[in-house]
């Protein structure tokens, strides 16, 4: 848990985030550490509805592997 006490700490944190994640999406302002992660975000995630629908509940995911993990964790007893 991160607790900021002084205003100077906020400036330091903002500077660190910029250096650790220099690539920013122009649509949603999310930041990424690599250009390839930003490109993946733009292609698959940003502004798009999740493509993969859980057959057991309303859950949806952008990635098939994430949906498979959801099904395993939430629906394995069904």
N, C-alpha and C positions, 0 to 999 in steps of 0.2 A: 504494500500500500504506500502510495506516495502522498505526502502531505507537504504543501508549500506554505512557508511561514512568512517569507519576506518577498517583496516585489522583485528584488534582484534575482531571487531564485526562479521566478517565473520567466524572466528574460533569459536566464541561463538555460532553462528547460526548453524554451522555444528555439534557442540556437542549437541545442543538441539534437532536437527532433529534425530540424532542417538539415543538419549534417548527416544524421543517420538515415534519413529518408528524403533524399533530394528530389525525387521524381514525384510530381504531383499531377493528379487527374484534373483537367480543366473543367469537367462537368460537375464533379461532386467534391473536389478538393481533398480526397484521400491521398495519402502520401505513401511511397514505396521506396524500398532500399535499392532496388535494381530496375533498370529500364524494362527488362523482360517481364517483371512482375506487373509493372504499369501497363504494358502492352496486353498482357493476359487479362488484366482487370477491364481494360477498355473493350476488348474483344468479347469476353464472356460475361462479365458481371454488370458493368456500369449501365444503368438505364434499361436493363433487360429483365424480364420476368424469368425466374428459375425454370429450366427446361425439364427437369426430372421430377415426376410426381410419385409420392409414396402410394402404393396400392392399398395401404391399410388406414391412412389418415390424410388430412389435408396438407401435410408437410411437403414442401417443394425445395429443391436444391439446384444450384448451378452446376454441380459436379456429381457424376454418377457414383464415384467412390464415397462422397459424403452421404449420399442417399443410402448406399449399401451399409455404411456404418450406422446411420440413423435406424434403419430397419433392424439391424442386428441388436442395437442397444435398446430400442423401444418396443419391438414387436417379436422378439425371439421366443416368447412364451405362447404366442398365438398359433 
